[in-house]
Amino acid sequence: MVEGVDVLPVRTLAEVVQFLRGEAAIPPKQVDLQQLFSLKDEHGEDFCEVRGQDHAKRAIEVAAAGSHNLLMIGPPGSGKTMLARRIPSILPALGFDEALETTAVFSVSGMLENGTALVTQRPFRAPHHTISDVGLIGGGTSPKPGEVSLAHNGLLFLDELPEFKKNALEVLRQPLEDGRVTISRALQSLTYPSRFMLVTAMNPCPCGFLGDISHTCSCTPIAIKRYRSRISGPLLDRIDLHVEVPAVAYRDLSDSRETESSAAIAARVTQARNLQQERFKGTKVHCNAQMNARLIKKHCELDQNGHRMLELAGEKLGFSARSYSRILKVARTIADLAGSEAIRDQHLAEAIQYRSLDRKTS
């Protein structure tokens, strides 16, 4: 598949000898890349199967358009996992360079399926909350990539986020910030790529029914605070969107009207990503979520009303400095989805509402 290299396939050593003696000709193996990338995801999961949850689907579209990290909060059975599993169906197609990187990670992990020449679909990894920090980040006696690297160029889904071990969650901060993870041992140090979209889900409280009109929450305020504090502030700051996923009403479940398909959402997501590719041409940045401070200043300018709105929201919610940059990145993506060159008040207001779990620091 690599251009400029001829690969001559043989089955026996005798064929090699005959070739070297000039007694047999072996034509180079040709791979049809277009055919490989034309293979569709066989899962068949589509957003048209999701009833209700329009607000959550909008947040997911924004997250996918800018490759932003996402946290969904809702009671058991509200559809958080169902929504997460359909996100790959609206992500842009994997590029050739991305496919090579992803294939290399799966190959070195021994997880490349037999007969698979190239990973052409974005990975979707969903480890159980009992996973160790080594399993999540990578390592071991003979260091191997962890789930964060197996999700490179794809999606890492962490369900029941507060149930993960605290040390496992804290080590997520480096790959989320740097897009790579370094594993150091006495004899060697290895660096694996880990640029992924993080999607997480959690209940609003230990019993799961806080705010649910159909069930009564049995948790005390102290228990709720202790449950939510399992997710540290620095980790929460690195999650761009926090979205409520309430229980679905019966009238929505029984509604037989056709809802928007993944293909329709994917078209808007791809269009927004194309704008970002053009904007960041010539840099190592590929999407809005990867913007650094310099690029945020250049591409996320606000007018006077926008600055005032952000100031008032910050005073009320107690945003950290990292939260401000996340809001600006998300607002830039919302503007891209709307085809707007400038970030307008409505784009900024929508981005601010996706910071529902931000809390004041004492």
C-alpha positions as CSV (number, residue, x, y, z in Angstrom):
1,M,0.0,0.0,0.0
2,V,3.0,2.4,0.5
3,E,3.8,4.2,-2.7
4,G,7.2,3.7,-4.3
5,V,7.8,0.2,-2.9
6,D,7.3,-2.9,-5.0
7,V,6.2,-6.0,-3.0
8,L,6.8,-9.4,-4.7
9,P,4.7,-12.1,-3.0
10,V,6.0,-15.7,-2.9
11,R,4.7,-18.9,-1.4
12,T,7.9,-21.0,-1.2
13,L,11.6,-20.5,-1.0
14,A,11.9,-22.3,-4.3
15,E,10.0,-19.4,-6.0
16,V,12.5,-17.0,-4.4
17,V,15.5,-19.0,-5.9
18,Q,13.8,-19.2,-9.3
19,F,13.2,-15.4,-9.3
20,L,16.8,-14.6,-8.3
21,R,18.1,-16.9,-11.1
22,G,15.9,-15.1,-13.6
23,E,13.9,-18.3,-14.2
24,A,10.6,-16.9,-13.1
25,A,8.9,-13.5,-13.1
26,I,6.9,-12.4,-10.1
27,P,4.7,-9.3,-10.8
28,P,4.4,-6.8,-7.9
29,K,1.3,-7.1,-5.7
30,Q,-1.2,-4.3,-6.3
31,V,-3.7,-3.2,-3.7
32,D,-6.9,-1.4,-4.7
33,L,-7.0,1.3,-2.0
34,Q,-10.3,2.7,-3.4
35,Q,-11.9,-0.6,-2.9
36,L,-10.5,-1.0,0.7
37,F,-11.9,2.4,1.7
38,S,-15.2,1.8,0.0
39,L,-16.0,-1.0,2.5
40,K,-18.8,0.3,4.8
41,D,-19.1,-0.2,8.5
42,E,-21.2,-3.4,9.0
43,H,-22.6,-2.4,12.4
44,G,-25.6,-0.8,10.6
45,E,-26.4,1.5,13.6
46,D,-28.1,4.8,12.6
47,F,-29.3,7.9,14.3
48,C,-32.7,7.5,12.6
49,E,-33.4,4.7,15.1
50,V,-33.1,7.1,18.1
51,R,-36.4,8.5,19.3
52,G,-36.4,11.9,21.1
53,Q,-33.2,13.3,22.6
54,D,-33.0,16.1,20.0
55,H,-30.8,18.2,22.3
56,A,-28.4,15.4,22.9
57,K,-28.2,14.6,19.2
58,R,-27.4,18.3,18.5
59,A,-24.6,18.2,21.0
60,I,-23.2,15.0,19.5
61,E,-23.3,16.7,16.0
62,V,-21.3,19.6,17.4
63,A,-18.8,17.3,19.1
64,A,-18.3,15.2,16.0
65,A,-17.9,18.3,13.8
66,G,-15.0,19.6,15.8
67,S,-13.7,16.4,17.4
68,H,-14.6,17.7,20.8
69,N,-14.8,15.6,24.0
70,L,-18.3,14.9,25.3
71,L,-19.9,14.0,28.6
72,M,-23.5,12.7,28.7
73,I,-25.4,12.8,32.0
74,G,-28.7,11.0,32.4
75,P,-30.6,8.3,34.3
76,P,-30.3,4.6,33.4
77,G,-32.1,3.6,30.2
78,S,-32.2,7.1,28.8
79,G,-30.1,6.1,25.8
80,K,-26.6,7.3,26.5
81,T,-24.9,4.1,25.3
82,M,-27.2,3.9,22.3
83,L,-26.2,7.4,21.3
84,A,-22.5,6.9,21.8
85,R,-22.4,3.7,19.6
86,R,-23.9,5.7,16.7
87,I,-21.3,8.5,16.8
88,P,-18.9,6.6,14.4
89,S,-21.6,6.7,11.8
90,I,-21.4,10.5,11.5
91,L,-17.6,10.9,11.8
92,P,-15.7,11.9,8.6
93,A,-14.1,9.0,6.7
94,L,-10.6,7.9,7.7
95,G,-7.9,9.3,5.5
96,F,-5.0,7.1,4.1
97,D,-2.4,8.5,6.5
98,E,-4.7,8.1,9.5
99,A,-5.5,4.5,8.3
100,L,-1.8,3.7,8.3
101,E,-1.3,5.1,11.8
102,T,-4.3,3.2,13.1
103,T,-3.2,0.0,11.4
104,A,0.3,0.3,12.9
105,V,-1.1,0.5,16.4
106,F,-3.4,-2.5,16.0
107,S,-0.5,-4.4,14.4
108,V,2.0,-3.8,17.2
109,S,-0.8,-4.8,19.7
110,G,-1.4,-8.1,17.9
111,M,-5.0,-7.1,17.3
112,L,-5.0,-6.8,13.5
113,E,-7.5,-9.3,12.2
114,N,-6.2,-12.1,10.0
115,G,-6.5,-11.1,6.4
116,T,-7.0,-7.4,7.2
117,A,-4.6,-5.3,5.1
118,L,-5.6,-1.9,6.5
119,V,-7.9,-0.5,9.2
120,T,-10.3,1.7,7.2
121,Q,-12.9,2.4,9.8
122,R,-12.4,4.7,12.7
123,P,-11.9,2.6,15.9
124,F,-14.6,2.5,18.6
125,R,-13.2,1.4,21.9
126,A,-15.5,0.9,25.0
127,P,-13.5,-0.6,27.9
128,H,-15.3,-1.7,31.1
129,H,-15.0,0.5,34.2
130,T,-12.9,-2.2,35.9
131,I,-10.0,-1.7,33.6
132,S,-6.6,-0.9,35.1
133,D,-4.6,2.2,34.4
134,V,-2.1,-0.1,32.4
135,G,-5.0,-1.4,30.3
136,L,-6.2,2.1,29.7
137,I,-2.9,3.9,29.0
138,G,-0.6,1.0,28.1
139,G,2.5,-0.5,29.6
140,G,3.2,-3.9,31.2
141,T,6.5,-5.8,31.3
142,S,6.7,-5.7,27.6
143,P,5.0,-2.3,27.0
144,K,2.0,-2.5,24.7
145,P,-0.5,0.2,23.6
146,G,-3.5,0.7,25.8
147,E,-7.1,1.6,25.0
148,V,-6.2,5.3,24.5
149,S,-3.8,4.3,21.7
150,L,-6.2,1.7,20.2
151,A,-8.7,4.5,19.9
152,H,-6.2,6.7,17.9
153,N,-8.0,8.5,15.1
154,G,-11.3,7.2,16.5
155,L,-13.5,7.3,19.6
156,L,-13.0,6.2,23.2
157,F,-16.2,5.6,25.1
158,L,-16.1,5.4,28.9
159,D,-19.5,4.4,30.3
160,E,-20.3,4.9,34.0
161,L,-17.4,7.4,34.2
162,P,-17.4,7.8,38.0
163,E,-17.0,4.1,38.4
164,F,-13.5,4.0,36.8
165,K,-10.6,4.0,39.2
166,K,-9.5,7.5,40.0
167,N,-5.8,6.9,39.1
168,A,-6.9,5.5,35.7
169,L,-8.9,8.6,35.0
170,E,-6.2,10.9,36.0
171,V,-3.6,9.4,33.6
172,L,-6.0,10.3,30.8
173,R,-5.0,13.9,31.2
174,Q,-1.7,13.6,29.3
175,P,-3.0,11.8,26.1
176,L,-6.0,14.2,26.1
177,E,-3.7,17.2,26.1
178,D,-0.8,16.0,24.0
179,G,-2.3,13.4,21.6
180,R,0.3,10.8,22.6
181,V,1.3,8.8,25.6
182,T,4.8,7.9,26.8
183,I,5.5,4.7,28.7
184,S,8.9,4.7,30.5
185,R,10.6,1.6,31.8
186,A,14.1,0.9,33.1
187,L,15.4,-0.2,29.8
188,Q,13.3,1.7,27.3
189,S,10.8,4.5,26.8
190,L,8.1,4.2,24.2
191,T,5.7,6.8,22.8
192,Y,2.4,5.7,21.2
193,P,-0.1,8.0,19.4
194,S,-3.4,8.7,21.2
195,R,-5.4,11.4,19.5
196,F,-9.0,10.4,20.0
197,M,-12.4,11.8,20.6
198,L,-13.4,11.0,24.2
199,V,-17.1,10.3,24.8
200,T,-18.2,9.6,28.4
201,A,-21.5,8.9,30.2
202,M,-22.6,9.0,33.8
203,N,-25.7,8.9,36.0
204,P,-26.6,12.3,37.7
205,C,-26.3,10.7,41.1
206,P,-25.5,7.3,42.7
207,C,-29.1,5.9,42.3
208,G,-29.3,7.5,38.9
209,F,-32.7,9.2,39.2
210,L,-31.9,12.8,40.1
211,G,-34.1,15.1,38.1
212,D,-36.1,12.1,36.7
213,I,-39.9,13.0,36.8
214,S,-40.8,9.3,36.8
215,H,-38.7,8.2,39.7
216,T,-37.7,9.6,43.1
217,C,-34.1,10.1,43.9
218,S,-33.0,8.6,47.2
219,C,-29.6,10.2,47.4
220,T,-28.5,12.8,49.9
221,P,-26.8,16.0,48.7
222,I,-23.6,14.8,50.3
223,A,-23.7,11.5,48.4
224,I,-24.4,13.3,45.2
225,K,-21.5,15.7,45.8
226,R,-19.2,12.8,46.7
227,Y,-20.3,10.8,43.6
228,R,-19.6,13.7,41.2
229,S,-16.3,14.6,42.8
230,R,-14.9,11.3,41.6
231,I,-14.3,13.2,38.3
232,S,-11.6,15.7,39.1
233,G,-11.9,19.3,38.0
234,P,-8.8,19.1,35.7
235,L,-10.3,16.1,33.9
236,L,-13.7,17.8,33.6
237,D,-12.0,20.9,32.1
238,R,-10.7,18.8,29.3
239,I,-14.3,17.7,28.3
240,D,-15.7,20.3,26.0
241,L,-19.4,19.5,26.1
242,H,-21.6,18.4,29.0
243,V,-25.1,17.5,27.9
244,E,-28.2,16.3,29.8
245,V,-29.8,13.1,28.4
246,P,-33.2,12.8,30.2
247,A,-35.4,9.8,30.2
248,V,-37.4,9.5,27.0
249,A,-41.1,10.2,27.2
250,Y,-43.6,7.5,26.0
251,R,-44.9,9.9,23.3
252,D,-41.4,10.1,21.8
253,L,-40.9,6.4,21.9
254,S,-44.2,5.7,20.2
255,D,-43.7,8.4,17.6
256,S,-43.5,6.6,14.2
257,R,-42.3,9.6,12.2
258,E,-39.0,9.2,10.5
259,T,-36.1,11.0,12.3
260,E,-32.9,12.4,10.7
261,S,-30.5,9.7,9.5
262,S,-26.8,9.4,10.2
263,A,-26.0,10.2,6.5
264,A,-27.7,13.6,6.8
265,I,-25.9,14.5,10.0
266,A,-22.6,13.2,8.6
267,A,-22.9,15.5,5.5
268,R,-23.0,18.6,7.8
269,V,-20.2,17.2,10.0
270,T,-18.0,16.6,6.9
271,Q,-18.7,20.0,5.5
272,A,-17.7,21.6,8.8
273,R,-14.5,19.5,8.9
274,N,-13.7,20.6,5.4
275,L,-13.8,24.2,6.5
276,Q,-11.4,23.4,9.3
277,Q,-9.0,21.5,7.1
278,E,-8.9,24.6,4.8
279,R,-8.5,26.9,7.8
280,F,-5.5,24.9,9.3
281,K,-3.8,24.0,6.0
282,G,0.0,23.9,6.5
283,T,-0.2,23.2,10.2
284,K,-0.4,20.0,12.3
285,V,-3.9,21.0,13.5
286,H,-6.7,19.2,11.7
287,C,-9.8,20.3,13.7
288,N,-11.1,22.9,16.1
289,A,-10.6,20.8,19.2
290,Q,-6.8,20.8,18.5
291,M,-6.4,24.5,18.4
292,N,-3.7,26.0,20.7
293,A,-3.8,29.5,22.3
294,R,-2.4,31.2,19.3
295,L,-4.9,29.7,16.9
296,I,-7.8,30.4,19.3
297,K,-6.8,34.1,19.4
298,K,-6.6,34.2,15.6
299,H,-9.8,32.2,14.6
300,C,-12.1,32.8,17.6
301,E,-12.4,36.5,17.8
302,L,-15.5,37.9,19.6
303,D,-17.2,41.3,19.2
304,Q,-18.0,43.5,22.2
305,N,-21.3,41.7,22.9
306,G,-19.6,38.3,22.8
307,H,-16.9,39.4,25.3
308,R,-19.6,40.7,27.6
309,M,-21.6,37.5,27.4
310,L,-18.6,35.4,28.2
311,E,-17.6,37.6,31.1
312,L,-21.1,37.4,32.7
313,A,-21.3,33.6,32.2
314,G,-17.8,33.2,33.7
315,E,-18.7,35.3,36.8
316,K,-21.9,33.2,37.4
317,L,-20.4,29.7,36.7
318,G,-16.8,30.2,37.8
319,F,-15.1,29.0,34.6
320,S,-11.5,28.1,34.8
321,A,-9.1,29.5,32.2
322,R,-9.2,26.1,30.3
323,S,-13.0,26.3,30.3
324,Y,-12.9,29.6,28.4
325,S,-10.8,28.1,25.7
326,R,-13.1,25.1,25.4
327,I,-16.1,27.4,25.0
328,L,-14.4,29.4,22.3
329,K,-13.4,26.2,20.4
330,V,-17.0,24.8,20.6
331,A,-18.4,28.2,19.5
332,R,-16.1,28.1,16.5
333,T,-17.4,24.7,15.6
334,I,-21.0,25.8,15.9
335,A,-20.3,28.7,13.7
336,D,-18.7,26.3,11.1
337,L,-21.8,24.2,11.1
338,A,-23.9,27.3,10.4
339,G,-21.5,28.3,7.7
340,S,-20.6,31.6,9.5
341,E,-17.2,33.2,9.3
342,A,-17.7,35.1,12.5
343,I,-18.7,33.7,15.9
344,R,-22.1,35.3,16.7
345,D,-24.0,35.6,19.9
346,Q,-26.2,32.6,19.3
347,H,-23.1,30.4,18.6
348,L,-21.4,31.5,21.9
349,A,-24.6,31.1,23.9
350,E,-25.0,27.5,22.7
351,A,-21.4,26.7,23.6
352,I,-21.8,28.2,27.1
353,Q,-24.8,26.0,27.8
354,Y,-22.7,22.9,27.2
355,R,-20.7,23.6,30.4
356,S,-23.4,22.5,32.8
357,L,-21.1,20.7,35.2
358,D,-18.6,23.6,35.7
359,R,-18.4,24.6,39.3
360,K,-17.0,27.6,41.2
361,T,-13.6,27.0,42.7
362,S,-13.0,28.3,46.2
